[in-house]
């Protein structure tokens, strides 16, 4: 059975306590790593959960070659990360709010069409 590799960006509550266990519960999905700008947090999460940790998104994508990237960072960072990930051709799931403006949303929709990649809003209530 094919395993879909997931990279979670953001090592806070949403990434470690919501997204991580949700992915772990899916049989054909494996969380292959976490990425965060805070190296100390990355090391702690990596040790606690037993997954690779990265502070460099490019290196994480290159090494893991994820099928899905789950973005759980603060909202103001979503647009730039989604844009980068879609340009790499990786499917992306992003926490709410996705973007800060209609213009950002339109640009991402245009990029999705051009790259044939997808982004998804992930809401946990």
N, C-alpha and C positions, 0 to 999 in steps of 0.2 A: 504494500500500500504506500502510495506517495505521501510524504510528509510535507506540509506547507511550512516554510520557515518564516517566522515572524520576528521582526525587530521592533522593540518598543522604545520610543524616544520619549524621555522624561521618566525620572525615577522617583517621583513623588507618590502621593496617595493613589491617584487615578491609575498610574502605571503599574505600581506594585500590588495594590490591594483590590483593584477592580479589573483591569485588563488582563494582567498576568493570570489570575485564577480562572478567568473566563476562557482564555486560550488553552490553558492546561486541561480544561474539562473536555476539549474537543480532540477526539482520537487521532485525527489525521493532521494535527497542527502541533508544531513544536516552537516554543519561544527560544530562539537561538541567541538572543542577546538584548541588552539594554544599552541605551546611549543617553548621556547627560553631560552637560558642560561642567558639572561639579565632580571632579575626580574622586573626592572623598566619598560622596554619596554613591557613585558608580561602584567603587570597591566594596562598600558595605552591602549594596544590593546584590552584587555579583556573588559575594561570599554567602549571603543569606539564602539566595534562591538557586545557587549553583549554575548560573548562566554566565556567558561572557559579558564583560562590561567594556564600554568604549566611551571616550570623550570626544572622538573625532567621527562625525557622521560619515564622511567619505570612506574612511578606513572600515567602519562597521559595515557599510553597504558592500564594499569590495570583498571583505572577508566572509561575511555571512551569505551574501547574495540572496537577500530575502525575497519572498514572493509577496509579502505584505509588510507594510510599515504602519505601526500604530502610534499616532502622535498624541501624547498626553502632557504636553508642555503648556505653559501659560498662553492664553489666547492671543496675546500680541505677537507671539512667535509663529503661529500657525501658518500664515500666508507664505512666509519665506521658506519654511520647511516643506510645506505641501508642494510649492512650485519646484523646489529642488528635486524632491522625490519623484514627482510626475515626469520631470525631464529625464530622470534615470529610468523611466518606464516601469516603476514599481507601483502596485496598487497601494492605496493609502486609506487608512481609517483615522479619522480625526475627532477629537473631543469637541464639544460645543463650547462656546460659539466658534464656528469654523473660521469666519473672516470678519474683518472690521468694517467692510464697506461693500456696496453693490459692485463697485468697480473691481475690487479684488476677486469677488465671486465670479464675475464675468470673465476675467482674465484666466482664472483657473478652469472654467468651463471650456474656454477656447483651447487651452493647453491640453485638456483631457481629449478633446476631439482630435487634435493634431497628433498626439502621442498614442492614442488608443489605450490610455491608462485610465484608471478609475479612482475616484475619491468618495468616501462615504462618511456621513455624519453618524457618530456613535453616541447615543444618549442613554445614560443609566439614571433611572429615577429612584 
